[in-house]
Amino acid sequence: MSNASRSANFRSSIQGARESAATFWNDRSAPERKQLLIISSVILLALLYLLLIDPALSGREQLRSSLPELRQKAAEMQQLSRDAVALSANVAPPPPLLSKAIMDTSLATRGLKPQSVVVNEEVVRIQLSSVSFAALVDWLGEVQKTVRLSVIDASITAQPASDTVNATLTLRQQKSEGRSE
């Protein structure tokens, strides 16, 4: 069936519906026509209210009731954002590069005289003989904070003299969060 014939059929259907409606309307008396106009107006207004006005009013009320909660969540997200910015500003600087000179200086400040110090990338091996145990522990705490060294292997032997030990230590420098391992 072609578009022209479909269009003609559609026009004839509409024309037939118009004629039927006109016949129905003309067959009614004036009071019946008035009642039909009032009833159809009421139905049309009810449909407009139900389809357009009521959804808008109920949606507006729903948004109004959820607004305080949404504002609170927005404030929490802004605070979390400020906290994240503050935390990113507080990232610890990367540890200094390990070197034999840094280790010798650090040991000397605590009065520790090593027999040998070997630095290989982020691993340090130190041999100490007849050193104060308290000074050794203090030094380990200091290098843990300043150079980020942690003990991965330790052999400590007590000597006959009080607070004196022989020690062989293997230390590893901890990577910072920003550096790749």
Biotite code that builds the C-alpha atoms (Angstrom):
import biotite.structure as struc

atoms = struc.array([
    struc.Atom([0.000, 0.000, 0.000], chain_id="A", res_id=1, res_name="MET", atom_name="CA", element="C"),
    struc.Atom([1.437, 3.371, -0.971], chain_id="A", res_id=2, res_name="SER", atom_name="CA", element="C"),
    struc.Atom([1.788, 6.450, 1.202], chain_id="A", res_id=3, res_name="ASN", atom_name="CA", element="C"),
    struc.Atom([-0.870, 8.281, -0.821], chain_id="A", res_id=4, res_name="ALA", atom_name="CA", element="C"),
    struc.Atom([-3.467, 5.559, -0.226], chain_id="A", res_id=5, res_name="SER", atom_name="CA", element="C"),
    struc.Atom([-2.622, 5.396, 3.479], chain_id="A", res_id=6, res_name="ARG", atom_name="CA", element="C"),
    struc.Atom([-2.973, 9.158, 3.731], chain_id="A", res_id=7, res_name="SER", atom_name="CA", element="C"),
    struc.Atom([-6.333, 9.031, 1.914], chain_id="A", res_id=8, res_name="ALA", atom_name="CA", element="C"),
    struc.Atom([-7.565, 6.259, 4.255], chain_id="A", res_id=9, res_name="ASN", atom_name="CA", element="C"),
    struc.Atom([-6.461, 8.264, 7.282], chain_id="A", res_id=10, res_name="PHE", atom_name="CA", element="C"),
    struc.Atom([-8.228, 11.391, 6.014], chain_id="A", res_id=11, res_name="ARG", atom_name="CA", element="C"),
    struc.Atom([-11.401, 9.470, 5.351], chain_id="A", res_id=12, res_name="SER", atom_name="CA", element="C"),
    struc.Atom([-11.250, 7.931, 8.850], chain_id="A", res_id=13, res_name="SER", atom_name="CA", element="C"),
    struc.Atom([-10.892, 11.362, 10.419], chain_id="A", res_id=14, res_name="ILE", atom_name="CA", element="C"),
    struc.Atom([-13.675, 12.755, 8.225], chain_id="A", res_id=15, res_name="GLN", atom_name="CA", element="C"),
    struc.Atom([-15.922, 9.866, 9.286], chain_id="A", res_id=16, res_name="GLY", atom_name="CA", element="C"),
    struc.Atom([-15.160, 10.490, 12.966], chain_id="A", res_id=17, res_name="ALA", atom_name="CA", element="C"),
    struc.Atom([-15.965, 14.199, 12.529], chain_id="A", res_id=18, res_name="ARG", atom_name="CA", element="C"),
    struc.Atom([-19.267, 13.427, 10.879], chain_id="A", res_id=19, res_name="GLU", atom_name="CA", element="C"),
    struc.Atom([-20.183, 10.946, 13.636], chain_id="A", res_id=20, res_name="SER", atom_name="CA", element="C"),
    struc.Atom([-19.305, 13.490, 16.333], chain_id="A", res_id=21, res_name="ALA", atom_name="CA", element="C"),
    struc.Atom([-21.241, 16.250, 14.555], chain_id="A", res_id=22, res_name="ALA", atom_name="CA", element="C"),
    struc.Atom([-24.278, 13.971, 14.233], chain_id="A", res_id=23, res_name="THR", atom_name="CA", element="C"),
    struc.Atom([-24.030, 12.998, 17.918], chain_id="A", res_id=24, res_name="PHE", atom_name="CA", element="C"),
    struc.Atom([-23.711, 16.663, 18.943], chain_id="A", res_id=25, res_name="TRP", atom_name="CA", element="C"),
    struc.Atom([-26.600, 17.857, 16.752], chain_id="A", res_id=26, res_name="ASN", atom_name="CA", element="C"),
    struc.Atom([-28.888, 15.128, 18.114], chain_id="A", res_id=27, res_name="ASP", atom_name="CA", element="C"),
    struc.Atom([-28.520, 16.565, 21.668], chain_id="A", res_id=28, res_name="ARG", atom_name="CA", element="C"),
    struc.Atom([-30.645, 19.276, 23.150], chain_id="A", res_id=29, res_name="SER", atom_name="CA", element="C"),
    struc.Atom([-29.125, 22.538, 24.481], chain_id="A", res_id=30, res_name="ALA", atom_name="CA", element="C"),
    struc.Atom([-29.186, 21.450, 28.189], chain_id="A", res_id=31, res_name="PRO", atom_name="CA", element="C"),
    struc.Atom([-27.519, 18.120, 27.260], chain_id="A", res_id=32, res_name="GLU", atom_name="CA", element="C"),
    struc.Atom([-24.838, 19.947, 25.299], chain_id="A", res_id=33, res_name="ARG", atom_name="CA", element="C"),
    struc.Atom([-24.210, 22.205, 28.287], chain_id="A", res_id=34, res_name="LYS", atom_name="CA", element="C"),
    struc.Atom([-23.882, 19.174, 30.605], chain_id="A", res_id=35, res_name="GLN", atom_name="CA", element="C"),
    struc.Atom([-21.505, 17.432, 28.148], chain_id="A", res_id=36, res_name="LEU", atom_name="CA", element="C"),
    struc.Atom([-19.328, 20.578, 27.950], chain_id="A", res_id=37, res_name="LEU", atom_name="CA", element="C"),
    struc.Atom([-19.157, 20.859, 31.759], chain_id="A", res_id=38, res_name="ILE", atom_name="CA", element="C"),
    struc.Atom([-18.360, 17.139, 32.200], chain_id="A", res_id=39, res_name="ILE", atom_name="CA", element="C"),
    struc.Atom([-15.688, 17.153, 29.481], chain_id="A", res_id=40, res_name="SER", atom_name="CA", element="C"),
    struc.Atom([-14.166, 20.342, 30.991], chain_id="A", res_id=41, res_name="SER", atom_name="CA", element="C"),
    struc.Atom([-14.008, 18.711, 34.435], chain_id="A", res_id=42, res_name="VAL", atom_name="CA", element="C"),
    struc.Atom([-12.418, 15.562, 32.959], chain_id="A", res_id=43, res_name="ILE", atom_name="CA", element="C"),
    struc.Atom([-9.900, 17.650, 30.999], chain_id="A", res_id=44, res_name="LEU", atom_name="CA", element="C"),
    struc.Atom([-8.969, 19.674, 34.122], chain_id="A", res_id=45, res_name="LEU", atom_name="CA", element="C"),
    struc.Atom([-8.612, 16.466, 36.178], chain_id="A", res_id=46, res_name="ALA", atom_name="CA", element="C"),
    struc.Atom([-6.310, 14.966, 33.544], chain_id="A", res_id=47, res_name="LEU", atom_name="CA", element="C"),
    struc.Atom([-4.216, 18.156, 33.427], chain_id="A", res_id=48, res_name="LEU", atom_name="CA", element="C"),
    struc.Atom([-3.888, 18.128, 37.213], chain_id="A", res_id=49, res_name="TYR", atom_name="CA", element="C"),
    struc.Atom([-3.037, 14.422, 37.406], chain_id="A", res_id=50, res_name="LEU", atom_name="CA", element="C"),
    struc.Atom([-0.574, 14.448, 34.513], chain_id="A", res_id=51, res_name="LEU", atom_name="CA", element="C"),
    struc.Atom([1.144, 17.833, 34.911], chain_id="A", res_id=52, res_name="LEU", atom_name="CA", element="C"),
    struc.Atom([0.483, 19.678, 38.165], chain_id="A", res_id=53, res_name="ILE", atom_name="CA", element="C"),
    struc.Atom([0.464, 16.903, 40.779], chain_id="A", res_id=54, res_name="ASP", atom_name="CA", element="C"),
    struc.Atom([3.809, 15.321, 39.668], chain_id="A", res_id=55, res_name="PRO", atom_name="CA", element="C"),
    struc.Atom([5.456, 18.752, 39.712], chain_id="A", res_id=56, res_name="ALA", atom_name="CA", element="C"),
    struc.Atom([4.139, 19.563, 43.202], chain_id="A", res_id=57, res_name="LEU", atom_name="CA", element="C"),
    struc.Atom([5.032, 16.173, 44.687], chain_id="A", res_id=58, res_name="SER", atom_name="CA", element="C"),
    struc.Atom([8.497, 16.243, 43.064], chain_id="A", res_id=59, res_name="GLY", atom_name="CA", element="C"),
    struc.Atom([9.084, 19.713, 44.472], chain_id="A", res_id=60, res_name="ARG", atom_name="CA", element="C"),
    struc.Atom([8.083, 18.567, 47.967], chain_id="A", res_id=61, res_name="GLU", atom_name="CA", element="C"),
    struc.Atom([10.309, 15.505, 47.707], chain_id="A", res_id=62, res_name="GLN", atom_name="CA", element="C"),
    struc.Atom([13.274, 17.670, 46.690], chain_id="A", res_id=63, res_name="LEU", atom_name="CA", element="C"),
    struc.Atom([12.550, 20.083, 49.524], chain_id="A", res_id=64, res_name="ARG", atom_name="CA", element="C"),
    struc.Atom([12.561, 17.234, 52.072], chain_id="A", res_id=65, res_name="SER", atom_name="CA", element="C"),
    struc.Atom([15.825, 15.735, 50.738], chain_id="A", res_id=66, res_name="SER", atom_name="CA", element="C"),
    struc.Atom([17.648, 19.070, 50.442], chain_id="A", res_id=67, res_name="LEU", atom_name="CA", element="C"),
    struc.Atom([19.014, 19.207, 54.053], chain_id="A", res_id=68, res_name="PRO", atom_name="CA", element="C"),
    struc.Atom([20.500, 15.710, 53.712], chain_id="A", res_id=69, res_name="GLU", atom_name="CA", element="C"),
    struc.Atom([22.049, 16.600, 50.353], chain_id="A", res_id=70, res_name="LEU", atom_name="CA", element="C"),
    struc.Atom([23.518, 19.791, 51.823], chain_id="A", res_id=71, res_name="ARG", atom_name="CA", element="C"),
    struc.Atom([25.026, 17.797, 54.692], chain_id="A", res_id=72, res_name="GLN", atom_name="CA", element="C"),
    struc.Atom([26.562, 15.292, 52.262], chain_id="A", res_id=73, res_name="LYS", atom_name="CA", element="C"),
    struc.Atom([27.961, 18.136, 50.153], chain_id="A", res_id=74, res_name="ALA", atom_name="CA", element="C"),
    struc.Atom([29.516, 19.698, 53.272], chain_id="A", res_id=75, res_name="ALA", atom_name="CA", element="C"),
    struc.Atom([31.039, 16.332, 54.237], chain_id="A", res_id=76, res_name="GLU", atom_name="CA", element="C"),
    struc.Atom([32.476, 15.888, 50.735], chain_id="A", res_id=77, res_name="MET", atom_name="CA", element="C"),
    struc.Atom([33.967, 19.393, 50.831], chain_id="A", res_id=78, res_name="GLN", atom_name="CA", element="C"),
    struc.Atom([35.555, 18.637, 54.216], chain_id="A", res_id=79, res_name="GLN", atom_name="CA", element="C"),
    struc.Atom([36.954, 15.342, 52.895], chain_id="A", res_id=80, res_name="LEU", atom_name="CA", element="C"),
    struc.Atom([38.343, 17.220, 49.901], chain_id="A", res_id=81, res_name="SER", atom_name="CA", element="C"),
    struc.Atom([40.040, 19.775, 52.173], chain_id="A", res_id=82, res_name="ARG", atom_name="CA", element="C"),
    struc.Atom([41.422, 16.937, 54.312], chain_id="A", res_id=83, res_name="ASP", atom_name="CA", element="C"),
    struc.Atom([42.808, 15.192, 51.223], chain_id="A", res_id=84, res_name="ALA", atom_name="CA", element="C"),
    struc.Atom([44.500, 18.396, 50.078], chain_id="A", res_id=85, res_name="VAL", atom_name="CA", element="C"),
    struc.Atom([45.964, 18.916, 53.559], chain_id="A", res_id=86, res_name="ALA", atom_name="CA", element="C"),
    struc.Atom([47.224, 15.330, 53.691], chain_id="A", res_id=87, res_name="LEU", atom_name="CA", element="C"),
    struc.Atom([48.818, 15.562, 50.275], chain_id="A", res_id=88, res_name="SER", atom_name="CA", element="C"),
    struc.Atom([50.675, 18.678, 51.439], chain_id="A", res_id=89, res_name="ALA", atom_name="CA", element="C"),
    struc.Atom([52.007, 16.741, 54.455], chain_id="A", res_id=90, res_name="ASN", atom_name="CA", element="C"),
    struc.Atom([53.674, 13.944, 52.459], chain_id="A", res_id=91, res_name="VAL", atom_name="CA", element="C"),
    struc.Atom([57.054, 13.227, 53.941], chain_id="A", res_id=92, res_name="ALA", atom_name="CA", element="C"),
    struc.Atom([60.002, 14.181, 51.776], chain_id="A", res_id=93, res_name="PRO", atom_name="CA", element="C"),
    struc.Atom([61.928, 11.306, 50.241], chain_id="A", res_id=94, res_name="PRO", atom_name="CA", element="C"),
    struc.Atom([64.757, 9.962, 52.363], chain_id="A", res_id=95, res_name="PRO", atom_name="CA", element="C"),
    struc.Atom([68.267, 11.091, 51.494], chain_id="A", res_id=96, res_name="PRO", atom_name="CA", element="C"),
    struc.Atom([70.282, 8.845, 49.227], chain_id="A", res_id=97, res_name="LEU", atom_name="CA", element="C"),
    struc.Atom([72.408, 6.423, 51.176], chain_id="A", res_id=98, res_name="LEU", atom_name="CA", element="C"),
    struc.Atom([76.139, 6.860, 51.111], chain_id="A", res_id=99, res_name="SER", atom_name="CA", element="C"),
    struc.Atom([79.075, 5.635, 53.179], chain_id="A", res_id=100, res_name="LYS", atom_name="CA", element="C"),
    struc.Atom([79.837, 9.246, 54.209], chain_id="A", res_id=101, res_name="ALA", atom_name="CA", element="C"),
    struc.Atom([76.319, 9.762, 55.598], chain_id="A", res_id=102, res_name="ILE", atom_name="CA", element="C"),
    struc.Atom([76.540, 6.512, 57.556], chain_id="A", res_id=103, res_name="MET", atom_name="CA", element="C"),
    struc.Atom([80.044, 7.297, 58.927], chain_id="A", res_id=104, res_name="ASP", atom_name="CA", element="C"),
    struc.Atom([78.928, 10.768, 60.043], chain_id="A", res_id=105, res_name="THR", atom_name="CA", element="C"),
    struc.Atom([75.767, 9.406, 61.632], chain_id="A", res_id=106, res_name="SER", atom_name="CA", element="C"),
    struc.Atom([77.696, 6.722, 63.549], chain_id="A", res_id=107, res_name="LEU", atom_name="CA", element="C"),
    struc.Atom([80.357, 9.214, 64.685], chain_id="A", res_id=108, res_name="ALA", atom_name="CA", element="C"),
    struc.Atom([77.733, 11.566, 66.180], chain_id="A", res_id=109, res_name="THR", atom_name="CA", element="C"),
    struc.Atom([76.747, 8.742, 68.554], chain_id="A", res_id=110, res_name="ARG", atom_name="CA", element="C"),
    struc.Atom([80.340, 7.799, 69.318], chain_id="A", res_id=111, res_name="GLY", atom_name="CA", element="C"),
    struc.Atom([80.160, 4.519, 67.388], chain_id="A", res_id=112, res_name="LEU", atom_name="CA", element="C"),
    struc.Atom([83.297, 3.445, 65.500], chain_id="A", res_id=113, res_name="LYS", atom_name="CA", element="C"),
    struc.Atom([82.477, 0.771, 62.922], chain_id="A", res_id=114, res_name="PRO", atom_name="CA", element="C"),
    struc.Atom([84.909, -1.872, 61.734], chain_id="A", res_id=115, res_name="GLN", atom_name="CA", element="C"),
    struc.Atom([83.269, -1.762, 58.306], chain_id="A", res_id=116, res_name="SER", atom_name="CA", element="C"),
    struc.Atom([80.405, -0.009, 56.528], chain_id="A", res_id=117, res_name="VAL", atom_name="CA", element="C"),
    struc.Atom([79.222, -1.302, 53.140], chain_id="A", res_id=118, res_name="VAL", atom_name="CA", element="C"),
    struc.Atom([76.499, 0.608, 51.285], chain_id="A", res_id=119, res_name="VAL", atom_name="CA", element="C"),
    struc.Atom([74.859, -1.087, 48.318], chain_id="A", res_id=120, res_name="ASN", atom_name="CA", element="C"),
    struc.Atom([71.881, 0.889, 46.885], chain_id="A", res_id=121, res_name="GLU", atom_name="CA", element="C"),
    struc.Atom([69.297, 0.842, 49.734], chain_id="A", res_id=122, res_name="GLU", atom_name="CA", element="C"),
    struc.Atom([71.037, -1.858, 51.841], chain_id="A", res_id=123, res_name="VAL", atom_name="CA", element="C"),
    struc.Atom([73.702, -1.077, 54.464], chain_id="A", res_id=124, res_name="VAL", atom_name="CA", element="C"),
    struc.Atom([75.879, -3.669, 56.268], chain_id="A", res_id=125, res_name="ARG", atom_name="CA", element="C"),
    struc.Atom([77.706, -2.495, 59.384], chain_id="A", res_id=126, res_name="ILE", atom_name="CA", element="C"),
    struc.Atom([80.090, -4.336, 61.721], chain_id="A", res_id=127, res_name="GLN", atom_name="CA", element="C"),
    struc.Atom([80.682, -2.833, 65.153], chain_id="A", res_id=128, res_name="LEU", atom_name="CA", element="C"),
    struc.Atom([82.986, -4.086, 67.867], chain_id="A", res_id=129, res_name="SER", atom_name="CA", element="C"),
    struc.Atom([82.882, -3.204, 71.582], chain_id="A", res_id=130, res_name="SER", atom_name="CA", element="C"),
    struc.Atom([80.262, -0.431, 71.326], chain_id="A", res_id=131, res_name="VAL", atom_name="CA", element="C"),
    struc.Atom([77.722, 0.812, 73.843], chain_id="A", res_id=132, res_name="SER", atom_name="CA", element="C"),
    struc.Atom([74.406, -1.004, 73.450], chain_id="A", res_id=133, res_name="PHE", atom_name="CA", element="C"),
    struc.Atom([72.446, 2.105, 74.529], chain_id="A", res_id=134, res_name="ALA", atom_name="CA", element="C"),
    struc.Atom([74.286, 4.246, 71.954], chain_id="A", res_id=135, res_name="ALA", atom_name="CA", element="C"),
    struc.Atom([73.601, 1.602, 69.284], chain_id="A", res_id=136, res_name="LEU", atom_name="CA", element="C"),
    struc.Atom([69.871, 1.555, 70.084], chain_id="A", res_id=137, res_name="VAL", atom_name="CA", element="C"),
    struc.Atom([69.751, 5.386, 70.082], chain_id="A", res_id=138, res_name="ASP", atom_name="CA", element="C"),
    struc.Atom([71.543, 5.469, 66.741], chain_id="A", res_id=139, res_name="TRP", atom_name="CA", element="C"),
    struc.Atom([69.125, 2.901, 65.246], chain_id="A", res_id=140, res_name="LEU", atom_name="CA", element="C"),
    struc.Atom([66.159, 5.052, 66.355], chain_id="A", res_id=141, res_name="GLY", atom_name="CA", element="C"),
    struc.Atom([67.753, 8.138, 64.826], chain_id="A", res_id=142, res_name="GLU", atom_name="CA", element="C"),
    struc.Atom([68.492, 6.549, 61.435], chain_id="A", res_id=143, res_name="VAL", atom_name="CA", element="C"),
    struc.Atom([65.028, 5.038, 61.352], chain_id="A", res_id=144, res_name="GLN", atom_name="CA", element="C"),
    struc.Atom([63.553, 8.551, 61.566], chain_id="A", res_id=145, res_name="LYS", atom_name="CA", element="C"),
    struc.Atom([66.050, 10.521, 59.494], chain_id="A", res_id=146, res_name="THR", atom_name="CA", element="C"),
    struc.Atom([67.241, 8.113, 56.798], chain_id="A", res_id=147, res_name="VAL", atom_name="CA", element="C"),
    struc.Atom([64.327, 5.636, 57.050], chain_id="A", res_id=148, res_name="ARG", atom_name="CA", element="C"),
    struc.Atom([66.520, 2.645, 57.729], chain_id="A", res_id=149, res_name="LEU", atom_name="CA", element="C"),
    struc.Atom([64.989, -0.464, 59.243], chain_id="A", res_id=150, res_name="SER", atom_name="CA", element="C"),
    struc.Atom([66.816, -3.516, 60.531], chain_id="A", res_id=151, res_name="VAL", atom_name="CA", element="C"),
    struc.Atom([66.416, -6.587, 58.352], chain_id="A", res_id=152, res_name="ILE", atom_name="CA", element="C"),
    struc.Atom([69.094, -8.686, 60.029], chain_id="A", res_id=153, res_name="ASP", atom_name="CA", element="C"),
    struc.Atom([70.997, -8.233, 63.290], chain_id="A", res_id=154, res_name="ALA", atom_name="CA", element="C"),
    struc.Atom([73.552, -10.284, 65.174], chain_id="A", res_id=155, res_name="SER", atom_name="CA", element="C"),
    struc.Atom([74.359, -8.796, 68.582], chain_id="A", res_id=156, res_name="ILE", atom_name="CA", element="C"),
    struc.Atom([76.724, -10.451, 71.047], chain_id="A", res_id=157, res_name="THR", atom_name="CA", element="C"),
    struc.Atom([77.096, -9.200, 74.634], chain_id="A", res_id=158, res_name="ALA", atom_name="CA", element="C"),
    struc.Atom([80.633, -8.537, 75.889], chain_id="A", res_id=159, res_name="GLN", atom_name="CA", element="C"),
    struc.Atom([81.917, -9.006, 79.468], chain_id="A", res_id=160, res_name="PRO", atom_name="CA", element="C"),
    struc.Atom([81.912, -5.236, 80.080], chain_id="A", res_id=161, res_name="ALA", atom_name="CA", element="C"),
    struc.Atom([78.561, -3.731, 81.060], chain_id="A", res_id=162, res_name="SER", atom_name="CA", element="C"),
    struc.Atom([76.545, -2.168, 78.171], chain_id="A", res_id=163, res_name="ASP", atom_name="CA", element="C"),
    struc.Atom([79.103, -3.323, 75.578], chain_id="A", res_id=164, res_name="THR", atom_name="CA", element="C"),
    struc.Atom([78.261, -5.439, 72.522], chain_id="A", res_id=165, res_name="VAL", atom_name="CA", element="C"),
    struc.Atom([79.618, -6.615, 69.202], chain_id="A", res_id=166, res_name="ASN", atom_name="CA", element="C"),
    struc.Atom([77.056, -6.146, 66.419], chain_id="A", res_id=167, res_name="ALA", atom_name="CA", element="C"),
    struc.Atom([76.631, -6.976, 62.764], chain_id="A", res_id=168, res_name="THR", atom_name="CA", element="C"),
    struc.Atom([73.651, -5.172, 61.251], chain_id="A", res_id=169, res_name="LEU", atom_name="CA", element="C"),
    struc.Atom([71.972, -5.245, 57.870], chain_id="A", res_id=170, res_name="THR", atom_name="CA", element="C"),
    struc.Atom([69.667, -2.292, 57.307], chain_id="A", res_id=171, res_name="LEU", atom_name="CA", element="C"),
    struc.Atom([67.343, -1.454, 54.398], chain_id="A", res_id=172, res_name="ARG", atom_name="CA", element="C"),
    struc.Atom([66.126, 1.984, 53.445], chain_id="A", res_id=173, res_name="GLN", atom_name="CA", element="C"),
    struc.Atom([62.321, 2.139, 53.283], chain_id="A", res_id=174, res_name="GLN", atom_name="CA", element="C"),
    struc.Atom([60.897, 3.469, 50.060], chain_id="A", res_id=175, res_name="LYS", atom_name="CA", element="C"),
    struc.Atom([58.713, 6.556, 50.210], chain_id="A", res_id=176, res_name="SER", atom_name="CA", element="C"),
    struc.Atom([55.161, 6.327, 48.842], chain_id="A", res_id=177, res_name="GLU", atom_name="CA", element="C"),
    struc.Atom([56.020, 8.414, 45.806], chain_id="A", res_id=178, res_name="GLY", atom_name="CA", element="C"),
    struc.Atom([59.003, 6.324, 44.666], chain_id="A", res_id=179, res_name="ARG", atom_name="CA", element="C"),
    struc.Atom([58.683, 3.124, 42.700], chain_id="A", res_id=180, res_name="SER", atom_name="CA", element="C"),
    struc.Atom([60.121, -0.023, 44.123], chain_id="A", res_id=181, res_name="GLU", atom_name="CA", element="C"),
])
